[in-house]
Amino acid sequence: MPDRFTSREVIALTGITARQLQWWDERGVVKPAREGHRRLYSMNHLTEVAVIFTDGTHLYLETSARQIVDILKNSSQPILGICLSDAVRQVRAGVISRKANTSVTSPDQRRRAKKAS
């Protein structure tokens, strides 16, 4: 399973729009690593993106089937602990499924291999 995901992969796996992903990066909601101009997301980032959603005004985090928290409204809250095991399982299943449906070597992997040689 890959340990880093490009913006394009995050969008495909989570259904978020490119603009939402960029906005969250600009605001520090989900802050990816950088490689030049590319944003690279970890599995933790991917999981966060999968459970955060917005109505265009507020940013929400679904903490359970019964609770949704407006994370910007309560931003002074020192700690927000959330069990993400279900979300992690869903994201990993999506990654594994997607990997099984694609070629063995992705274009990114081929480029990295070419640079390394």
N, CA and C atoms as a LAMMPS dump frame, in Angstrom:
ITEM: TIMESTEP
0
ITEM: NUMBER OF ATOMS
351
ITEM: BOX BOUNDS ff ff ff
-5.0000000000000000e+02 5.0000000000000000e+02
-5.0000000000000000e+02 5.0000000000000000e+02
-5.0000000000000000e+02 5.0000000000000000e+02
ITEM: ATOMS id mol type element x y z
1 1 1 N 0.857 -1.177 0
2 1 2 C 0 0 0
3 1 3 C 0.902 1.24 0
4 2 1 N 0.589 2.23 -0.847
5 2 2 C 1.419 3.428 -0.894
6 2 3 C 1.376 4.2 0.421
7 3 1 N 2.478 4.887 0.727
8 3 2 C 2.507 5.682 1.953
9 3 3 C 2.29 7.162 1.686
10 4 1 N 2.302 7.545 0.407
11 4 2 C 2.033 8.932 0.033
12 4 3 C 1.085 8.961 -1.157
13 5 1 N 0.228 9.98 -1.166
14 5 2 C -0.777 10.106 -2.209
15 5 3 C -0.719 11.504 -2.797
16 6 1 N -0.863 11.596 -4.106
17 6 2 C -0.91 12.902 -4.766
18 6 3 C -2.301 13.503 -4.577
19 7 1 N -2.433 14.773 -4.882
20 7 2 C -3.742 15.43 -4.809
21 7 3 C -4.755 14.703 -5.677
22 8 1 N -4.35 14.329 -6.869
23 8 2 C -5.245 13.626 -7.792
24 8 3 C -5.75 12.314 -7.181
25 9 1 N -4.86 11.573 -6.509
26 9 2 C -5.262 10.314 -5.869
27 9 3 C -6.224 10.568 -4.706
28 10 1 N -5.94 11.601 -3.906
29 10 2 C -6.82 11.943 -2.783
30 10 3 C -8.216 12.294 -3.297
31 11 1 N -8.277 13.067 -4.352
32 11 2 C -9.561 13.465 -4.95
33 11 3 C -10.316 12.233 -5.438
34 12 1 N -9.626 11.33 -6.107
35 12 2 C -10.276 10.125 -6.638
36 12 3 C -10.763 9.209 -5.514
37 13 1 N -10 9.117 -4.434
38 13 2 C -10.351 8.201 -3.352
39 13 3 C -11.423 8.74 -2.411
40 14 1 N -11.52 10.07 -2.287
41 14 2 C -12.43 10.65 -1.295
42 14 3 C -13.628 11.374 -1.897
43 15 1 N -13.534 11.773 -3.155
44 15 2 C -14.629 12.507 -3.776
45 15 3 C -14.606 14 -3.499
46 16 1 N -13.589 14.478 -2.803
47 16 2 C -13.455 15.907 -2.529
48 16 3 C -13.065 16.614 -3.828
49 17 1 N -13.365 17.897 -3.946
50 17 2 C -12.967 18.641 -5.138
51 17 3 C -11.542 19.143 -4.978
52 18 1 N -10.907 19.44 -6.098
53 18 2 C -9.54 19.969 -6.067
54 18 3 C -9.497 21.298 -5.309
55 19 1 N -10.496 22.126 -5.512
56 19 2 C -10.536 23.43 -4.834
57 19 3 C -10.676 23.269 -3.326
58 20 1 N -11.535 22.317 -2.881
59 20 2 C -11.667 22.094 -1.439
60 20 3 C -10.332 21.663 -0.843
61 21 1 N -9.664 20.759 -1.517
62 21 2 C -8.383 20.269 -1.027
63 21 3 C -7.373 21.398 -0.938
64 22 1 N -7.329 22.254 -1.947
65 22 2 C -6.426 23.408 -1.951
66 22 3 C -6.783 24.378 -0.826
67 23 1 N -8.076 24.638 -0.635
68 23 2 C -8.529 25.568 0.404
69 23 3 C -8.129 25.055 1.776
70 24 1 N -8.326 23.749 2.008
71 24 2 C -7.964 23.173 3.307
72 24 3 C -6.462 23.257 3.548
73 25 1 N -5.673 23.11 2.503
74 25 2 C -4.225 23.257 2.632
75 25 3 C -3.88 24.709 2.963
76 26 1 N -4.479 25.654 2.256
77 26 2 C -4.219 27.082 2.494
78 26 3 C -4.569 27.497 3.919
79 27 1 N -5.61 26.909 4.479
80 27 2 C -6.073 27.253 5.833
81 27 3 C -5.436 26.386 6.917
82 28 1 N -4.623 25.41 6.527
83 28 2 C -3.96 24.557 7.5
84 28 3 C -4.851 23.48 8.1
85 29 1 N -6.003 23.225 7.475
86 29 2 C -6.91 22.188 7.977
87 29 3 C -6.281 20.823 7.762
88 30 1 N -5.798 20.569 6.57
89 30 2 C -5.049 19.357 6.239
90 30 3 C -3.804 19.837 5.514
91 31 1 N -2.646 19.686 6.14
92 31 2 C -1.406 20.249 5.622
93 31 3 C -0.497 19.142 5.078
94 32 1 N -0.454 18.966 3.752
95 32 2 C 0.361 17.91 3.159
96 32 3 C 1.841 18.269 3.121
97 33 1 N 2.665 17.256 2.876
98 33 2 C 4.088 17.48 2.63
99 33 3 C 4.208 18.054 1.216
100 34 1 N 5.335 18.649 0.913
101 34 2 C 5.55 19.235 -0.417
102 34 3 C 6.765 18.588 -1.069
103 35 1 N 6.637 18.4 -2.363
104 35 2 C 7.759 17.964 -3.192
105 35 3 C 7.706 18.856 -4.423
106 36 1 N 8.452 19.954 -4.379
107 36 2 C 8.318 20.965 -5.423
108 36 3 C 6.951 21.614 -5.295
109 37 1 N 6.176 21.599 -6.375
110 37 2 C 4.823 22.153 -6.358
111 37 3 C 3.768 21.112 -6.005
112 38 1 N 4.196 19.859 -5.906
113 38 2 C 3.245 18.779 -5.631
114 38 3 C 2.939 18.677 -4.151
115 39 1 N 1.673 18.431 -3.856
116 39 2 C 1.251 18.149 -2.485
117 39 3 C 1.224 16.635 -2.334
118 40 1 N 1.796 16.137 -1.253
119 40 2 C 1.81 14.701 -1.004
120 40 3 C 1.162 14.428 0.346
121 41 1 N 0.17 13.571 0.328
122 41 2 C -0.639 13.289 1.507
123 41 3 C -0.32 11.911 2.066
124 42 1 N -0.293 11.813 3.384
125 42 2 C -0.094 10.531 4.058
126 42 3 C -1.433 9.815 4.204
127 43 1 N -1.399 8.593 4.702
128 43 2 C -2.639 7.868 4.97
129 43 3 C -3.457 8.617 6.022
130 44 1 N -2.797 9.226 7.012
131 44 2 C -3.517 10.019 8.014
132 44 3 C -4.233 11.204 7.371
133 45 1 N -3.555 11.891 6.45
134 45 2 C -4.187 13 5.73
135 45 3 C -5.403 12.507 4.953
136 46 1 N -5.225 11.385 4.276
137 46 2 C -6.308 10.818 3.477
138 46 3 C -7.524 10.51 4.347
139 47 1 N -7.282 9.978 5.526
140 47 2 C -8.363 9.669 6.458
141 47 3 C -9.052 10.944 6.924
142 48 1 N -8.277 11.982 7.243
143 48 2 C -8.855 13.259 7.671
144 48 3 C -9.746 13.83 6.575
145 49 1 N -9.26 13.81 5.358
146 49 2 C -10.039 14.342 4.235
147 49 3 C -11.338 13.55 4.069
148 50 1 N -11.281 12.256 4.313
149 50 2 C -12.459 11.407 4.136
150 50 3 C -13.548 11.69 5.16
151 51 1 N -13.205 12.23 6.326
152 51 2 C -14.221 12.445 7.367
153 51 3 C -14.569 13.915 7.58
154 52 1 N -13.92 14.828 6.875
155 52 2 C -14.225 16.258 6.982
156 52 3 C -15.073 16.654 5.786
157 53 1 N -16.087 17.474 6.009
158 53 2 C -16.887 17.972 4.891
159 53 3 C -17.349 19.385 5.182
160 54 1 N -17.826 20.078 4.144
161 54 2 C -18.208 21.475 4.273
162 54 3 C -19.499 21.756 3.512
163 55 1 N -20.194 22.775 3.976
164 55 2 C -21.384 23.24 3.254
165 55 3 C -21.072 24.532 2.509
166 56 1 N -19.795 24.903 2.47
167 56 2 C -19.373 26.127 1.813
168 56 3 C -19.17 27.27 2.79
169 57 1 N -19.716 27.164 3.985
170 57 2 C -19.577 28.191 5.01
171 57 3 C -18.857 27.648 6.238
172 58 1 N -19.208 26.453 6.624
173 58 2 C -18.644 25.83 7.82
174 58 3 C -17.876 24.573 7.445
175 59 1 N -16.994 24.151 8.344
176 59 2 C -16.215 22.94 8.147
177 59 3 C -16.61 21.963 9.235
178 60 1 N -17.05 20.777 8.834
179 60 2 C -17.583 19.813 9.783
180 60 3 C -16.747 18.546 9.824
181 61 1 N -16.76 17.911 10.971
182 61 2 C -16.113 16.624 11.158
183 61 3 C -17.153 15.676 11.719
184 62 1 N -17.346 14.555 11.034
185 62 2 C -18.309 13.564 11.516
186 62 3 C -17.579 12.668 12.514
187 63 1 N -17.936 12.787 13.787
188 63 2 C -17.256 12.017 14.829
189 63 3 C -17.927 10.677 15.072
190 64 1 N -19.17 10.556 14.679
191 64 2 C -19.906 9.289 14.78
192 64 3 C -21.16 9.419 13.932
193 65 1 N -21.931 8.339 13.858
194 65 2 C -23.175 8.391 13.085
195 65 3 C -24.172 9.363 13.686
196 66 1 N -23.96 9.735 14.947
197 66 2 C -24.906 10.621 15.651
198 66 3 C -24.358 12.014 15.939
199 67 1 N -23.081 12.259 15.629
200 67 2 C -22.511 13.556 16.002
201 67 3 C -21.659 14.131 14.884
202 68 1 N -21.919 15.398 14.597
203 68 2 C -21.124 16.167 13.644
204 68 3 C -20.697 17.449 14.344
205 69 1 N -19.408 17.778 14.254
206 69 2 C -18.853 18.935 14.957
207 69 3 C -18.41 19.977 13.936
208 70 1 N -18.765 21.237 14.175
209 70 2 C -18.272 22.354 13.363
210 70 3 C -16.88 22.678 13.901
211 71 1 N -15.836 22.238 13.202
212 71 2 C -14.486 22.36 13.756
213 71 3 C -13.937 23.782 13.724
214 72 1 N -14.449 24.651 12.873
215 72 2 C -13.989 26.039 12.889
216 72 3 C -14.649 26.829 14.009
217 73 1 N -15.905 26.538 14.297
218 73 2 C -16.625 27.227 15.358
219 73 3 C -15.998 26.941 16.716
220 74 1 N -15.554 25.732 16.906
221 74 2 C -14.97 25.314 18.184
222 74 3 C -13.448 25.251 18.111
223 75 1 N -12.845 26.14 17.325
224 75 2 C -11.397 26.062 17.098
225 75 3 C -10.565 26.381 18.331
226 76 1 N -11.15 26.999 19.363
227 76 2 C -10.385 27.258 20.578
228 76 3 C -10.334 26.031 21.484
229 77 1 N -11.049 24.99 21.109
230 77 2 C -11.045 23.754 21.872
231 77 3 C -9.636 23.157 21.805
232 78 1 N -9 22.866 22.95
233 78 2 C -7.609 22.434 22.929
234 78 3 C -7.369 21.071 22.295
235 79 1 N -8.271 20.111 22.478
236 79 2 C -8.075 18.774 21.927
237 79 3 C -9.405 18.234 21.424
238 80 1 N -9.375 17.649 20.261
239 80 2 C -10.545 16.979 19.724
240 80 3 C -10.11 15.556 19.403
241 81 1 N -10.475 14.609 20.246
242 81 2 C -10.101 13.214 20.052
243 81 3 C -11.202 12.464 19.338
244 82 1 N -10.829 11.742 18.297
245 82 2 C -11.801 11.042 17.486
246 82 3 C -11.269 9.656 17.142
247 83 1 N -12.116 8.667 17.222
248 83 2 C -11.756 7.316 16.802
249 83 3 C -12.025 7.213 15.306
250 84 1 N -11.003 7.002 14.545
251 84 2 C -11.139 6.975 13.1
252 84 3 C -11.011 5.572 12.514
253 85 1 N -11.134 4.551 13.328
254 85 2 C -10.881 3.193 12.844
255 85 3 C -11.77 2.824 11.66
256 86 1 N -13.055 3.165 11.708
257 86 2 C -13.94 2.844 10.584
258 86 3 C -13.54 3.613 9.328
259 87 1 N -13.225 4.89 9.493
260 87 2 C -12.82 5.7 8.342
261 87 3 C -11.509 5.19 7.763
262 88 1 N -10.571 4.801 8.623
263 88 2 C -9.293 4.275 8.152
264 88 3 C -9.522 2.987 7.363
265 89 1 N -10.368 2.104 7.872
266 89 2 C -10.665 0.852 7.164
267 89 3 C -11.279 1.14 5.79
268 90 1 N -12.191 2.107 5.719
269 90 2 C -12.824 2.435 4.439
270 90 3 C -11.822 3.021 3.455
271 91 1 N -10.974 3.916 3.929
272 91 2 C -9.979 4.541 3.06
273 91 3 C -8.983 3.492 2.575
274 92 1 N -8.503 2.645 3.473
275 92 2 C -7.553 1.603 3.069
276 92 3 C -8.173 0.638 2.067
277 93 1 N -9.431 0.281 2.288
278 93 2 C -10.122 -0.605 1.342
279 93 3 C -10.203 0.054 -0.028
280 94 1 N -10.479 1.365 -0.049
281 94 2 C -10.52 2.098 -1.317
282 94 3 C -9.171 2.129 -2
283 95 1 N -8.106 2.322 -1.222
284 95 2 C -6.748 2.345 -1.779
285 95 3 C -6.41 0.979 -2.358
286 96 1 N -6.681 -0.075 -1.599
287 96 2 C -6.364 -1.432 -2.051
288 96 3 C -7.176 -1.785 -3.292
289 97 1 N -8.459 -1.446 -3.276
290 97 2 C -9.328 -1.727 -4.42
291 97 3 C -8.852 -0.978 -5.656
292 98 1 N -8.513 0.276 -5.468
293 98 2 C -8.046 1.099 -6.588
294 98 3 C -6.738 0.564 -7.138
295 99 1 N -5.851 0.145 -6.248
296 99 2 C -4.563 -0.389 -6.669
297 99 3 C -4.759 -1.683 -7.453
298 100 1 N -5.705 -2.51 -7.034
299 100 2 C -5.976 -3.77 -7.723
300 100 3 C -6.549 -3.533 -9.113
301 101 1 N -7.21 -2.402 -9.321
302 101 2 C -7.834 -2.105 -10.608
303 101 3 C -6.939 -1.326 -11.56
304 102 1 N -5.705 -1.043 -11.131
305 102 2 C -4.789 -0.29 -11.985
306 102 3 C -3.588 -1.155 -12.319
307 103 1 N -2.731 -0.634 -13.158
308 103 2 C -1.531 -1.386 -13.517
309 103 3 C -0.627 -1.52 -12.31
310 104 1 N 0.306 -2.444 -12.402
311 104 2 C 1.217 -2.714 -11.295
312 104 3 C 2.069 -1.494 -10.989
313 105 1 N 2.454 -0.765 -12.001
314 105 2 C 3.307 0.404 -11.808
315 105 3 C 2.559 1.651 -12.251
316 106 1 N 2.37 2.582 -11.316
317 106 2 C 1.692 3.834 -11.643
318 106 3 C 2.659 4.776 -12.352
319 107 1 N 2.147 5.792 -13.04
320 107 2 C 3.028 6.777 -13.684
321 107 3 C 3.961 7.451 -12.683
322 108 1 N 3.459 7.741 -11.464
323 108 2 C 4.314 8.364 -10.44
324 108 3 C 5.446 7.43 -10.049
325 109 1 N 5.148 6.153 -9.881
326 109 2 C 6.181 5.19 -9.52
327 109 3 C 7.204 5.07 -10.642
328 110 1 N 6.734 5.071 -11.895
329 110 2 C 7.669 4.991 -13.024
330 110 3 C 8.579 6.209 -13.054
331 111 1 N 8.019 7.416 -12.799
332 111 2 C 8.84 8.634 -12.777
333 111 3 C 9.876 8.591 -11.664
334 112 1 N 9.439 8.142 -10.46
335 112 2 C 10.383 8.035 -9.338
336 112 3 C 11.501 7.047 -9.652
337 113 1 N 11.138 5.912 -10.262
338 113 2 C 12.134 4.904 -10.613
339 113 3 C 13.101 5.453 -11.65
340 114 1 N 12.579 6.223 -12.614
341 114 2 C 13.418 6.805 -13.655
342 114 3 C 14.412 7.806 -13.047
343 115 1 N 13.92 8.645 -12.103
344 115 2 C 14.784 9.629 -11.442
345 115 3 C 15.871 8.939 -10.63
346 116 1 N 15.524 7.826 -9.986
347 116 2 C 16.477 7.115 -9.129
348 116 3 C 17.563 6.428 -9.925
349 117 1 N 17.273 6.074 -11.18
350 117 2 C 18.275 5.34 -11.972
351 117 3 C 19.238 6.248 -12.673
